[in-house]
Amino acid sequence: MNEKYLNLKEAICDGDDEAALDEVENLLEASANPLDIFTDCVEPTLNELGEQFAKLEIFLPDLVLAGEAVAAIQSKLLPIMQEQNIKGRQKGRGVIATVSGDIHDIGKNMVCLMMQINGFEMVDLGVDVAPMEILRRAEEMDADIVALSGLMLPSLPFMKETIELVRHSSKLGGHTKIMVGGGPVTKEWADANGADGYSDDSIGAVKLAHELMGLSA
């Protein structure tokens, strides 16, 4: 990473909103391109933090604070990018839910958070969500991604039903990518039941989303 971004990286890692905004202002005054700030500093920093979280080197509160600092950076830079007609990559939007038969949400929440702070617009539908409700909400927003979580065996038939509904939807079936994960889910199960991809953790889910959308992480 370029030395000019190191102070901003430190502010994000510390979850320090004010310091992050001060550093962004310094970079802008030095004629840094707002999009470069995202692609050359913010995203690599988030990826690094995600890997540290996966290794238990940092914990959920650290990741949440970093996400809040990034949200503050986005609030400052996005209007400038719009004013200057600078377009970033459109990463996509989607819904995420724990399917019927399951009320566990920690894994889902982590995937949702990591997707959001990596630039995906995700709507969290909650837990124990019926297949038809997932389909309805996905169709409403013309979702690029449907992410399904289930940590209990009784949830698998509902996950399979949701996949089939999305696949047969005239609005979603042709382009929407389906990601699945959770304790009883395996790559083999995902492949056999029509999902586009499987991940067993939030970092893998972000990488998978990039791959499915044809983006570089």
Secondary structure, 3 states (H helix, E strand, C coil): CCHHHHHHHHHHHHCCHHHHHHHHHHHHHCCCCHHHHHHHHHHHHHHHHHHHHHCCCCCHHHHHHHHHHHHHHHHHHHHHHHHCCCCCCCCCEEEEEEECCCCCCHHHHHHHHHHHHCCCEEEECCCCECHHHHHHHHHHCCCCEEEEECCCHHHHHHHHHHHHHHHCCCCCCCCCEEEEECCCCCHHHHHHCCCCEECCCHHHHHHHHHHHCCCCC
